[in-house]
Amino acid sequence: MDVGTLWGWLLLLLTAVGSGAEFQRNMLKLQGDYYLAGFFPLHDNIRTKRERPILEDCKLGTENKHGYHLAQALRFAVEEINNRTGPYPNLLPGVRLGYHLYDTCAIQAGVLASVNVMQDQEEILRPLPGSSPPDDSPMVVIGPDSSSRTMPTAVLLGAYLVPQISYEASNEMLSNKAVYPSFFRTIPSDTIQVSAMIQVLKRYRWTWIALLGSDNAYGLQGMQSLSQQSAYHDICIAYQSVLPRRTAANTQMLRNMVDAILRTNVKTIVLFSSKSRLQGFFPLVVERNVTGKIWLGSEDWIASALIADIPGIRTLGTFLGMSVKFKVIPGFGGFERKMQEMSRHIDRSEFSKLPLGPLGECLQTSDGYVLAASDHPMDSYDFASSFNVYRAVYAVAHALHKKLGCDVGGCEARTINPWQKVRFSVGNSSMYFDENGDPPTGYDIVVWLWRGSQWIVKEVGSYTPYPSSLTVNTSLIEWSLPVLCDVPNSMCSPDCDFGHRRLQTGQHKCCFDCLACPAATFLNKSGASSCQPCPEKEWAPPKSEKCLQRTLLFLAWDAPLSVALLLLLAATLLLTTGSAVILLLHLDTPVVKSAGGRTCIVMLASLTAAAASALCHFGLPTRPGCLLKQPLFVVSFAVCLACVTVRAFQVVCIFKFASRLPMLYDRWAKNHGPEYTILAVSAAVLCVSVLRVAADPPEPSADLRFYPDSIVLECSHTLSPGSWVELACASLLSGLCFTLSYMGKDLPANYNEANFIYKPCICH
């Protein structure tokens, strides 16, 4: 309700009851040095359709037992303080608190009561000429009960900085000090309640829910906050709607709402609503034979017998919700019984003789004892709200104690400023107001239980906001059939297994298919929509929840294949080395000379070196091994080929070309031409190898691409352009050697270097 609308209502109300009317007090008042104004719904207002906000006489409505208990809680707290019998006997020594109690049965009644409070304030409305200001003007307003009734009064009282402490108004908008500068409350803000609900939904992984809120400030703001917060916690709202007060005209609409909830197949329904709206809604749910649901409720109705007494409601499922933290007030029950006993001995006919002005008849009831004479049993909701009223009175008393400088001997008489910060404890419960006028308390988590026909509200956990912490003893919750033992499930799609990612299938991210992660990826958490790639040195098969270390591939010294190759290599080295030693020992013999002499020894030595280069292929690659592996083989093999090529050239020249070029060959042979040729060819190949290593030196490296699950440890740049040049030189030399050897295939066997390359077929 905006300020313009509020003042419009106020003018219409004042016009209806007459201006300048004086409020008359009745028996629901107490004289004192400082006064409290108590706004309590002692009756339920008769709702009639009017174009103007006319307030009916509150007494025409039905008695409100909840409002009666609240009023008695204020009276009890005031009597404790005045009689010095409460938890703080020296709180206000020598000072008496008084009160005026108003029956705020409707929003209009609360507005009129606020006008009365402001009229009694000398600082706000100046007295008329010839009159004096009242000496019993209220200092602080306690109430009203709901957020809808509190907001108009908070705007009015805040405009004149009249302090107001509500015991039930939890709407988070009331924390806005720019709009409601003088508002305080002893009930936590709905911001905390919404956080508690979100934590409960997350705790039990109820991510597929329906959300309903009443069509008043309490329900609309709470539903909006819940909807916004749900998006940040991966909670999807399958259905959301506003609950109106049930009438003949909208009953079918409410039935359609129930059917819509059932079609969504949700298990958890969150109801952020006032009890007056649910009183008409739940009978329609019972009518549809709904069972097995979880009903998560806000503090306004979860502990109310008004809802629990609806016929058939216990069959709907499990009722879980938030309840305001409270302590049983010692002596309060006895105080109410005493009040009830006194009321039965009062002559009620005397009430009609009390003079009431036109406004007083609207706001103040002259039958307080009539209310007390009725039997009003208390439920958990009454206890919690009464405790908040009790704390509100003590907050005012502690502020007075601090401002008046009270001690054991008494208090100083001062003109007080209503603004005073206090901190105190009631029943082991710390109480103070933060910068927004909110208390720092959290909520109890409660569940409904039935023992036969007896309804019980049992505390199963709690939520504290600073820091945010939720504790719930799940073993104390009795889940309804068909899941009597296990926690019910309320999800659109079951969680994906590890190694599977989500693929959203609709507008809600809670509805999805599960797809297996491909090879080389993994997923070890639930709820992700993409798989994580494995690090380079790890791998994973499909559907993996973790990566595995790749196998390292190299020729280990102790591997079976390595052992076999090393044995062959040893035999080769033994043969070449042994042959070279034998030839060296018989170097001057005719046989060795005819075999080639020193050239033959060079060939065997180079073959030995080429064979020894194979050792660089075993074990983990090292820098020296990578540098020597290919050049050592290529140069050694080139020396051997050069020797064979020169020898083959000599034989071919002697038998085929010596007669044609006798002088040239003779000069080449006598001037150590063969030795120089071998040296030149070997030096050329050596230069190519040295240049290649210098320009692009090989290093130990790991090939991660060849095998998906293995790492090949090798030397880098084995196929670089320089290495191709090396291989080209060796290949060219091999081709030349083969050609010259093949040219001598027709020579005698003793000189035929191609003896084992070509054997002519002899046909018979």
VOGU-3710 file (C-alpha; in Angstrom, 3 decimals, decimal comma):
1> mdvgtlwgwl> 0,000/0,000/0,000  1,500/3,347/-1,049  1,391/6,478/1,099  -1,198/8,223/-1,107  -3,650/5,350/-0,807  -3,033/5,205/2,932  -3,871/8,858/3,486  -6,959/8,462/1,305  -8,163/5,675/3,568  -7,406/7,768/6,605
11> lllltavgsg> -9,485/10,721/5,392  -12,437/8,460/4,562  -12,270/6,822/7,983  -12,091/10,115/9,844  -15,024/11,403/7,841  -17,023/8,294/8,696  -16,551/8,541/12,459  -16,456/12,329/12,840  -13,559/14,640/13,429  -12,255/15,622/16,851
21> aefqrnmlkl> -13,715/12,560/18,543  -12,101/11,693/21,830  -11,054/8,116/22,552  -12,511/6,660/25,726  -10,551/4,084/27,695  -12,076/1,000/29,183  -10,966/-1,896/31,282  -8,205/-2,937/28,755  -5,934/-0,197/30,034  -3,569/0,340/32,923
31> qgdyylagff> -2,409/3,636/34,377  1,318/4,204/34,510  4,205/6,617/34,149  4,954/5,479/30,613  2,472/3,856/28,289  2,499/1,145/25,678  -0,116/0,890/22,946  -0,951/-2,725/22,174  -2,461/-3,512/18,748  -4,001/-7,000/18,912
41> plhdnirtkr> -6,664/-8,760/16,774  -9,125/-9,621/19,569  -11,845/-10,309/16,989  -11,980/-11,386/13,365  -13,516/-8,651/11,269  -16,755/-9,206/9,375  -15,851/-8,859/5,701  -18,425/-6,987/3,650  -18,116/-5,538/0,183  -17,992/-1,743/0,438
51> erpiledckl> -16,698/0,935/-1,862  -15,394/2,906/1,120  -13,154/1,456/3,844  -15,770/1,685/6,603  -14,799/-0,147/9,772  -17,471/-2,339/11,267  -17,674/-2,724/15,010  -14,946/-5,260/15,884  -17,223/-6,869/18,490  -19,532/-8,026/15,717
61> gtenkhgyhl> -16,828/-10,405/14,543  -15,908/-13,752/16,069  -13,517/-13,938/18,987  -9,869/-14,417/18,039  -8,183/-16,639/20,613  -4,750/-15,932/19,190  -5,154/-12,182/19,644  -6,411/-12,762/23,177  -3,219/-14,648/24,119  -1,104/-11,860/22,633
71> aqalrfavee> -2,872/-9,207/24,690  -2,465/-11,276/27,827  1,262/-11,674/27,097  1,652/-7,878/27,093  -0,334/-7,543/30,326  1,681/-10,313/31,961  5,028/-8,739/30,979  3,924/-5,309/32,261  2,772/-6,784/35,598  6,088/-8,645/35,980
81> innrtgpypn> 8,045/-5,428/35,445  5,793/-3,325/37,688  5,685/-5,924/40,471  9,432/-6,669/40,120  8,759/-10,421/39,851  10,204/-11,151/36,410  13,697/-12,138/35,277  14,855/-8,517/35,834  13,364/-7,435/39,200  15,326/-4,156/39,295
91> llpgvrlgyh> 14,622/-3,171/35,723  12,403/-0,110/36,433  12,336/0,475/40,194  9,868/3,192/41,114  8,541/3,454/37,560  5,238/1,967/36,424  4,395/0,965/32,907  0,864/1,403/31,635  -0,867/0,243/28,518  -3,775/0,864/26,183
101> lydtcaiqag> -4,929/-2,203/24,257  -6,646/-1,775/20,888  -8,676/-4,354/19,005  -7,134/-4,136/15,511  -9,508/-6,557/13,867  -8,849/-5,081/10,401  -6,441/-2,825/8,551  -8,824/0,107/9,086  -8,774/-0,483/12,822  -4,992/-0,373/12,839
111> vlasvnvmqd> -4,980/2,925/10,942  -7,460/4,484/13,371  -5,489/3,199/16,336  -2,350/4,797/14,888  -4,197/8,102/14,520  -5,219/7,870/18,152  -1,622/7,289/19,227  -0,393/10,242/17,201  -3,220/12,444/18,506  -2,100/11,750/22,055
121> qeeilrplpg> 1,467/12,797/21,285  1,966/16,460/22,189  4,940/16,655/19,875  2,850/15,599/16,909  -0,613/17,096/17,225  -0,751/20,342/19,234  -3,619/20,570/21,761  -6,646/22,620/20,885  -6,920/26,122/22,412  -8,058/25,961/26,010
131> ssppddspmv> -7,164/22,253/26,399  -4,092/20,486/27,776  -2,231/17,581/26,193  -2,986/14,120/27,573  -0,672/12,956/30,318  -0,956/9,289/29,375  0,071/9,346/25,725  1,545/6,025/24,520  5,305/6,017/24,076  5,693/2,844/21,952
141> vigpdsssrt> 3,293/0,795/19,840  3,415/-3,005/20,171  1,942/-4,622/17,056  -0,028/-5,144/14,867  0,047/-8,836/14,054  0,428/-9,372/10,292  2,588/-7,690/7,639  -0,492/-6,474/5,761  -1,859/-4,740/8,865  1,548/-3,491/9,958
151> mptavllgay> 2,637/-1,692/6,797  -0,051/1,076/6,888  0,513/1,727/10,589  4,303/1,690/10,121  4,038/4,394/7,449  1,846/6,576/9,670  3,858/6,111/12,849  7,168/6,355/10,999  6,185/9,740/9,570  6,197/11,079/13,152
161> lvpqisyeas> 8,958/8,762/14,430  6,678/6,981/16,891  8,503/3,715/17,759  6,682/0,553/16,755  7,640/-3,046/17,607  5,776/-5,806/15,774  5,651/-9,364/17,023  4,502/-11,110/13,824  5,121/-8,844/10,804  7,991/-10,573/8,990
171> nemlsnkavy> 7,816/-8,999/5,520  11,357/-8,120/4,435  10,219/-4,766/3,027  9,698/-3,538/6,596  13,495/-3,586/7,028  13,728/-0,566/4,714  14,534/2,283/7,104  13,971/4,887/4,409  10,261/3,980/4,333  9,752/2,653/7,864
181> psffrtipsd> 12,257/4,589/10,014  10,720/3,808/13,428  9,815/0,158/12,869  11,285/-2,727/14,874  10,243/-6,326/15,342  10,907/-9,323/17,524  10,228/-11,842/14,738  12,967/-12,520/12,159  12,645/-11,021/8,703  11,297/-13,182/5,905
191> tiqvsamiqv> 14,736/-12,878/4,312  15,986/-15,261/6,985  12,940/-17,497/6,609  13,474/-17,761/2,867  17,131/-18,672/3,446  16,061/-21,359/5,923  13,602/-22,819/3,411  16,225/-22,851/0,676  18,648/-24,671/2,966  16,030/-27,309/3,804
201> lkryrwtwia> 15,285/-27,847/0,106  18,997/-28,202/-0,617  19,559/-30,494/2,356  17,044/-33,053/1,073  17,700/-32,303/-2,601  14,115/-31,283/-3,275  14,834/-29,450/-6,515  11,471/-29,906/-8,280  8,838/-27,985/-6,348  5,561/-26,109/-6,543
211> llgsdnaygl> 5,368/-22,688/-4,896  2,189/-21,062/-3,582  1,856/-17,735/-1,787  -1,062/-15,904/-0,265  -2,427/-12,813/-1,984  -1,226/-10,378/0,667  2,018/-8,549/1,370  3,327/-11,454/3,460  2,766/-14,134/0,828  3,575/-12,136/-2,295
221> qgmqslsqqs> 6,890/-10,808/-1,024  7,898/-14,171/0,441  7,012/-16,004/-2,762  8,968/-13,495/-4,838  12,062/-13,860/-2,647  11,843/-17,651/-2,720  11,493/-17,650/-6,485  14,546/-15,425/-6,888  16,714/-17,370/-4,442  15,756/-20,743/-5,923
231> ayhdiciayq> 17,399/-19,849/-9,209  20,753/-19,423/-7,456  20,567/-22,863/-5,834  19,506/-25,041/-8,797  15,949/-25,397/-7,491  13,290/-25,440/-10,213  9,749/-24,214/-9,660  7,452/-26,387/-11,756  4,325/-24,477/-10,751  3,807/-21,123/-9,062
241> svlprrtaan> 0,583/-19,369/-8,162  -1,112/-16,984/-5,743  -3,652/-18,214/-3,193  -6,684/-15,955/-2,787  -9,178/-16,138/0,036  -11,671/-18,849/-0,846  -15,078/-17,674/-1,967  -17,908/-19,244/-3,913  -16,679/-17,441/-7,019  -13,092/-18,746/-6,956
251> tqmlrnmvda> -13,555/-22,257/-5,544  -13,314/-23,823/-8,992  -10,161/-21,828/-9,696  -8,601/-23,258/-6,523  -9,618/-26,772/-7,616  -7,916/-26,162/-10,955  -4,833/-25,039/-9,047  -4,741/-28,358/-7,178  -5,082/-30,271/-10,462  -2,256/-28,236/-12,009
261> ilrtnvktiv> 0,043/-29,107/-9,113  -0,764/-32,803/-9,482  0,005/-32,682/-13,212  3,519/-31,395/-12,541  4,278/-34,562/-10,561  6,096/-32,627/-7,858  6,511/-34,174/-4,422  7,309/-30,982/-2,513  4,938/-28,027/-2,276  6,219/-24,854/-0,619
271> lfssksrlqg> 3,455/-22,738/0,940  4,468/-19,201/1,877  1,041/-18,166/2,983  -1,025/-16,811/5,829  -3,246/-19,355/7,544  -6,435/-17,566/6,495  -5,804/-18,485/2,835  -4,855/-22,092/3,540  -7,964/-22,601/5,638  -9,963/-22,645/2,407
281> ffplvvernv> -7,322/-24,286/0,200  -6,475/-27,475/2,093  -10,057/-28,858/2,132  -9,939/-28,840/-1,677  -6,636/-30,745/-1,596  -8,165/-33,316/0,751  -11,094/-33,549/-1,643  -8,731/-34,741/-4,409  -7,364/-37,585/-2,217  -3,793/-36,307/-2,452
291> tgkiwlgsed> -1,244/-38,400/-0,523  2,507/-38,740/-0,109  3,388/-35,065/-0,611  5,808/-32,915/1,377  4,297/-29,610/2,498  6,985/-27,104/3,434  5,321/-24,250/5,285  6,114/-20,765/6,512  5,915/-19,757/10,148  2,462/-18,163/9,898
301> wiasaliadi> 0,589/-21,463/9,555  2,887/-24,400/10,216  2,309/-24,318/13,987  -1,336/-23,236/13,832  -4,080/-25,544/15,090  -6,462/-23,722/12,746  -4,843/-25,575/9,838  -4,057/-28,823/11,626  -7,714/-29,224/12,615  -8,898/-29,324/8,987
311> pgirtlgtfl> -10,582/-32,742/8,553  -8,464/-35,209/6,576  -5,348/-33,032/6,409  -3,149/-35,671/8,043  -3,552/-37,903/4,969  -1,926/-35,362/2,641  1,660/-36,259/3,524  4,494/-34,851/5,606  4,197/-31,321/7,002  7,537/-29,631/7,599
321> gmsvkfkvip> 8,174/-25,964/8,155  9,655/-22,952/9,886  8,656/-21,931/13,389  9,742/-18,831/15,258  12,135/-19,677/18,058  10,486/-19,247/21,443  10,676/-20,203/25,078  7,753/-21,005/27,320  7,121/-17,944/29,489  7,318/-19,021/33,139
331> gfggferkmq> 4,068/-18,255/34,981  2,136/-17,165/31,891  -0,210/-20,127/31,951  -1,095/-19,473/35,581  -1,688/-15,807/34,802  -4,229/-16,685/32,105  -5,999/-19,190/34,365  -6,238/-16,526/37,057  -7,679/-14,087/34,524  -10,231/-16,669/33,424
341> emsrhidrse> -11,265/-17,358/37,017  -11,685/-13,641/37,750  -13,795/-13,102/34,648  -16,391/-15,582/35,851  -17,131/-13,441/38,909  -17,510/-10,097/37,136  -20,918/-8,538/36,541  -20,751/-8,080/32,779  -23,921/-5,957/32,736  -21,823/-3,089/34,047
351> fsklplgplg> -19,836/-2,998/30,795  -22,664/-1,350/28,892  -22,562/1,626/31,238  -19,055/2,606/30,156  -19,156/5,665/27,891  -17,451/5,149/24,562  -16,869/7,745/21,888  -17,499/6,992/18,220  -13,880/5,930/17,603  -13,468/4,149/20,909
361> eclqtsdgyv> -16,385/1,900/20,057  -14,534/0,845/16,911  -11,140/0,216/18,441  -11,503/-0,726/22,073  -13,616/-3,557/23,338  -15,425/-3,241/26,665  -15,681/-6,999/27,131  -12,129/-8,065/27,946  -13,432/-10,273/30,697  -15,892/-11,828/28,289
371> laasdhpmds> -12,925/-12,894/26,152  -11,113/-14,200/29,198  -14,125/-16,203/30,340  -13,998/-18,322/27,172  -11,724/-21,345/27,028  -8,792/-20,546/24,731  -6,215/-23,376/24,709  -2,754/-22,385/23,473  -0,947/-24,094/20,608  2,658/-23,711/19,448
381> ydfassfnvy> 1,800/-20,739/17,280  0,255/-18,936/20,260  3,289/-19,703/22,405  5,719/-18,372/19,785  3,849/-15,119/19,132  3,179/-14,532/22,842  6,895/-14,913/23,504  7,600/-12,258/20,847  5,136/-9,869/22,517  6,783/-10,602/25,855
391> ravyavahal> 10,205/-9,782/24,401  8,888/-6,592/22,799  7,685/-5,294/26,195  11,025/-6,116/27,789  12,855/-4,364/24,934  10,935/-1,178/25,775  11,614/-1,652/29,481  15,346/-2,145/28,908  15,466/0,987/26,746  13,761/2,928/29,555
401> hkklgcdvgg> 16,131/1,430/32,102  19,110/2,632/30,108  17,688/6,047/29,282  16,439/6,809/32,810  19,702/5,687/34,398  17,951/3,186/36,657  19,715/1,333/39,433  18,585/-0,658/42,483  17,456/2,516/44,267  15,303/3,931/41,511
411> ceartinpwq> 15,237/5,860/38,216  15,662/9,501/37,372  12,668/11,422/36,067  13,585/12,521/32,576  11,979/13,446/29,297  12,890/10,443/27,269  13,830/9,989/23,680  12,154/6,834/22,375  15,249/5,834/20,401  17,541/3,670/22,444
421> kvrfsvgnss> 19,565/0,588/21,487  19,327/-2,319/23,915  20,663/-5,839/24,279  19,279/-8,313/26,804  18,330/-11,965/27,275  14,974/-13,607/27,940  14,942/-17,298/28,732  18,523/-17,832/27,508  17,575/-16,104/24,245  19,633/-13,029/23,337
431> myfdengdpp> 17,623/-10,075/22,085  18,743/-6,950/20,261  17,923/-5,050/17,072  20,304/-4,662/14,149  20,603/-1,569/11,971  17,370/-2,531/10,168  15,404/-3,049/13,362  15,457/-6,837/12,972  16,400/-9,392/15,631  19,311/-11,762/14,882
441> tgydivvwlw> 17,333/-14,890/15,697  16,681/-17,744/13,290  13,991/-20,379/13,014  13,212/-23,797/14,413  12,521/-26,580/11,921  9,338/-28,376/12,985  7,336/-31,342/11,734  3,768/-32,450/12,334  3,223/-35,716/14,171  0,032/-37,475/15,158
451> rgsqwivkev> -0,344/-39,748/18,145  -3,762/-41,176/17,604  -5,995/-38,136/17,265  -3,542/-35,831/19,053  -1,631/-33,366/16,875  1,959/-32,548/17,870  4,389/-29,970/16,494  7,860/-31,412/17,076  11,110/-29,517/16,725  13,584/-31,472/14,572
461> gsytpypssl> 16,220/-28,838/13,838  17,093/-25,181/13,655  18,475/-22,526/11,343  20,767/-19,690/12,422  21,490/-16,852/9,986  24,779/-15,474/11,357  26,597/-17,491/10,178  24,205/-19,458/8,004  23,834/-22,921/9,516  21,133/-25,593/9,253
471> tvntsliews> 20,899/-28,594/11,563  18,159/-31,206/11,133  17,769/-34,559/12,875  16,191/-36,519/10,035  15,596/-39,543/12,244  12,936/-37,572/14,144  10,872/-36,985/10,988  8,167/-39,549/10,297  7,751/-39,514/6,535  4,276/-40,297/5,305
481> lpvlcdvpns> 3,391/-43,338/3,222  4,438/-44,702/0,767  7,945/-43,718/1,904  7,672/-44,373/5,600  11,394/-44,670/6,248  13,369/-43,121/3,397  13,540/-39,430/2,585  11,105/-38,747/-0,283  12,512/-37,748/-3,620  11,387/-34,542/-5,351
491> mcspdcdfgh> 13,399/-34,177/-8,555  12,393/-33,791/-12,189  15,224/-36,083/-13,314  17,405/-38,347/-11,171  21,008/-37,310/-10,768  23,414/-38,531/-13,418  26,029/-41,072/-12,427  29,618/-39,994/-12,349  31,048/-40,067/-15,830  27,819/-38,724/-17,332
501> rrlqtgqhkc> 26,879/-35,148/-18,139  23,510/-33,428/-18,203  21,665/-32,488/-21,367  18,751/-30,186/-20,574  15,501/-31,388/-22,159  13,144/-28,491/-21,438  12,885/-24,985/-20,047  13,828/-26,151/-16,554  17,452/-27,034/-15,910  16,300/-29,680/-13,418
511> cfdclacpaa> 14,918/-31,770/-16,301  17,646/-33,461/-18,326  19,005/-36,612/-19,938  22,316/-38,190/-18,964  24,972/-38,635/-21,666  28,179/-40,634/-21,209  31,419/-38,686/-21,275  33,562/-39,610/-24,334  37,055/-41,054/-24,120  39,796/-38,759/-22,776
521> tflnksgass> 37,242/-36,898/-20,615  35,874/-37,458/-17,143  33,279/-36,133/-14,680  33,493/-36,782/-10,955  30,611/-34,595/-9,787  26,903/-34,519/-10,311  25,046/-31,724/-12,025  27,596/-30,642/-14,625  26,568/-30,120/-18,240  30,019/-30,706/-19,726
531> cqpcpekewa> 32,764/-33,256/-19,189  36,264/-32,246/-18,192  39,189/-33,111/-20,478  41,979/-35,173/-18,979  45,428/-33,640/-18,576  47,916/-34,380/-21,345  49,699/-37,115/-19,444  46,480/-38,877/-18,421  43,667/-40,635/-20,249  40,206/-42,020/-19,553
541> ppksekclqr> 37,897/-44,514/-21,262  34,250/-43,501/-21,905  31,991/-42,997/-18,822  34,987/-42,257/-16,605  34,804/-40,422/-13,302  38,565/-39,960/-13,115  41,593/-39,976/-15,378  44,249/-42,665/-15,367  47,992/-42,332/-15,820  49,150/-43,150/-19,332
551> tllflawdap> 51,494/-46,104/-19,805  55,096/-45,078/-20,604  56,392/-46,882/-23,682  60,168/-47,367/-24,091  62,618/-50,255/-24,403  63,350/-51,025/-20,785  66,562/-52,877/-20,140  64,804/-55,730/-18,394  61,936/-56,125/-20,850  61,814/-59,554/-22,575
561> lsvallllla> 62,154/-58,014/-26,032  65,078/-55,923/-24,859  66,814/-58,946/-23,397  66,446/-60,842/-26,699  67,754/-57,921/-28,731  70,631/-57,366/-26,359  71,660/-61,020/-26,715  71,681/-60,688/-30,512  73,595/-57,439/-30,206  76,141/-59,067/-27,944
571> atlllttgsa> 76,645/-61,892/-30,441  77,080/-59,374/-33,251  79,620/-57,348/-31,300  81,445/-60,505/-30,348  81,670/-61,625/-33,974  82,822/-58,286/-35,374  85,220/-57,534/-32,558  86,643/-61,038/-32,567  87,130/-60,978/-36,329  88,832/-57,586/-36,136
581> villlhldtp> 91,186/-58,824/-33,414  92,089/-61,940/-35,416  92,805/-59,903/-38,532  94,819/-57,413/-36,542  96,978/-60,197/-35,076  97,613/-61,586/-38,560  97,769/-58,314/-40,390  100,963/-59,160/-42,338  99,881/-62,575/-43,527  99,015/-63,140/-47,212
591> vvksaggrtc> 95,506/-64,223/-46,350  94,736/-60,987/-44,477  96,372/-58,888/-47,128  94,329/-60,587/-49,871  91,147/-60,000/-47,797  91,805/-56,290/-47,683  94,179/-55,856/-44,791  93,721/-52,640/-42,897  90,605/-51,780/-44,914  88,955/-54,930/-43,692
601> ivmlasltaa> 89,805/-54,050/-40,093  88,283/-50,568/-40,606  85,135/-52,209/-41,995  84,822/-54,485/-38,964  85,464/-51,591/-36,577  82,801/-49,467/-38,244  80,340/-52,363/-38,161  81,071/-52,772/-34,461  80,406/-49,068/-33,831  77,196/-49,211/-35,903
611> aasalchfgl> 76,002/-52,193/-33,889  76,954/-50,488/-30,623  74,755/-47,489/-31,548  71,777/-49,754/-30,891  72,503/-49,413/-27,145  71,209/-45,822/-27,356  67,713/-47,219/-28,009  67,401/-48,958/-24,637  66,227/-47,382/-21,370  64,827/-43,916/-20,859
621> ptrpgcllkq> 65,968/-41,440/-23,506  68,838/-39,228/-22,407  70,426/-36,209/-24,011  73,773/-37,941/-24,766  71,941/-40,961/-26,120  69,737/-38,803/-28,368  72,782/-36,914/-29,669  74,741/-40,096/-30,504  72,060/-42,525/-31,607  71,542/-41,603/-35,270
631> plfvvsfavc> 74,882/-39,888/-36,096  76,905/-42,783/-34,689  75,034/-45,296/-36,790  75,015/-43,227/-39,962  78,728/-42,301/-39,824  79,851/-45,826/-38,846  77,718/-47,427/-41,499  78,932/-44,890/-44,050  82,569/-45,795/-43,263  81,777/-49,464/-43,800
641> lacvtvrafq> 79,953/-48,755/-47,057  82,791/-46,528/-48,219  85,225/-49,346/-47,650  83,093/-51,849/-49,563  82,477/-49,339/-52,352  86,182/-48,532/-52,794  87,105/-52,232/-52,782  84,389/-53,024/-55,349  85,605/-50,084/-57,477  89,163/-51,379/-57,341
651> vvcifkfasr> 88,168/-54,852/-58,496  85,989/-53,568/-61,337  88,709/-51,186/-62,489  91,386/-53,871/-62,445  89,397/-56,329/-64,520  87,404/-54,015/-66,753  88,758/-50,472/-66,841  92,472/-50,720/-66,077  93,369/-51,241/-69,739  91,391/-48,213/-70,733
661> lpmlydrwak> 92,718/-45,855/-68,104  95,974/-47,447/-67,004  97,843/-44,325/-66,025  94,941/-42,712/-64,096  94,074/-45,805/-62,084  97,742/-46,552/-61,444  98,364/-43,048/-60,133  95,179/-43,215/-57,940  96,134/-46,602/-56,515  99,784/-45,764/-55,829
671> nhgpeytila> 99,042/-42,400/-54,156  96,775/-43,924/-51,438  93,694/-43,074/-53,442  91,532/-45,766/-51,791  92,393/-44,590/-48,300  91,791/-40,937/-49,155  88,499/-41,763/-50,838  87,250/-43,655/-47,780  88,400/-40,794/-45,560  86,744/-38,133/-47,746
681> vsaavlcvsv> 83,421/-39,947/-47,978  83,415/-40,615/-44,245  84,335/-37,001/-43,477  81,543/-35,722/-45,702  78,927/-37,865/-43,947  80,388/-36,856/-40,591  80,103/-33,165/-41,481  76,468/-33,612/-42,500  75,716/-35,330/-39,184  77,545/-32,709/-37,105
691> lrvaadppep> 75,782/-29,869/-38,885  72,407/-31,560/-38,432  72,964/-32,073/-34,682  74,257/-28,543/-34,244  71,365/-26,960/-36,145  68,561/-29,073/-34,645  69,814/-31,057/-31,672  67,604/-33,971/-30,656  66,268/-33,998/-27,091  64,433/-36,558/-24,977
701> sadlrfypds> 60,696/-36,079/-25,677  57,301/-37,696/-25,139  54,910/-38,475/-27,981  51,388/-37,954/-26,575  49,454/-38,353/-29,818  50,368/-41,724/-31,258  48,522/-43,794/-28,637  45,545/-42,383/-26,668  46,392/-44,368/-23,532  50,204/-44,398/-23,734
711> ivlecshtls> 53,153/-42,036/-23,915  56,013/-42,944/-26,251  59,332/-41,792/-24,800  61,719/-41,047/-27,655  64,209/-38,568/-29,031  62,883/-35,542/-30,815  63,681/-34,486/-34,383  64,389/-38,009/-35,596  62,621/-37,113/-38,847  63,907/-33,587/-39,246
721> pgswvelaca> 65,234/-32,320/-42,622  68,826/-32,774/-41,382  68,200/-36,409/-40,530  66,752/-36,942/-44,011  69,961/-35,540/-45,489  71,957/-38,003/-43,366  69,831/-40,893/-44,540  70,055/-39,662/-48,125  73,877/-39,725/-47,967  73,864/-43,241/-46,549
731> sllsglcftl> 71,319/-44,357/-49,144  73,320/-42,846/-51,994  76,444/-44,555/-50,772  74,553/-47,834/-50,427  73,258/-47,540/-53,966  76,709/-46,820/-55,336  78,166/-49,731/-53,386  75,487/-52,062/-54,711  75,992/-50,879/-58,286  79,773/-51,373/-58,262
741> symgkdlpan> 79,436/-54,730/-56,574  76,844/-55,835/-59,074  79,084/-54,798/-61,978  81,572/-57,424/-60,850  79,151/-60,313/-60,936  80,957/-61,888/-63,937  84,368/-61,855/-62,289  85,972/-64,900/-60,770  84,448/-65,972/-57,478  87,474/-64,902/-55,470
751> yneanfiykp> 87,012/-61,325/-56,646  83,249/-61,277/-57,025  81,822/-58,870/-54,355  78,297/-59,721/-55,614  78,779/-63,421/-55,247  75,826/-63,789/-52,896  73,681/-61,170/-54,619  73,356/-62,822/-57,994  73,528/-66,492/-58,898  72,940/-67,338/-62,567
761> cich> 70,483/-70,132/-63,097  71,924/-73,201/-64,851  69,266/-74,938/-66,872  69,701/-78,542/-67,992
//
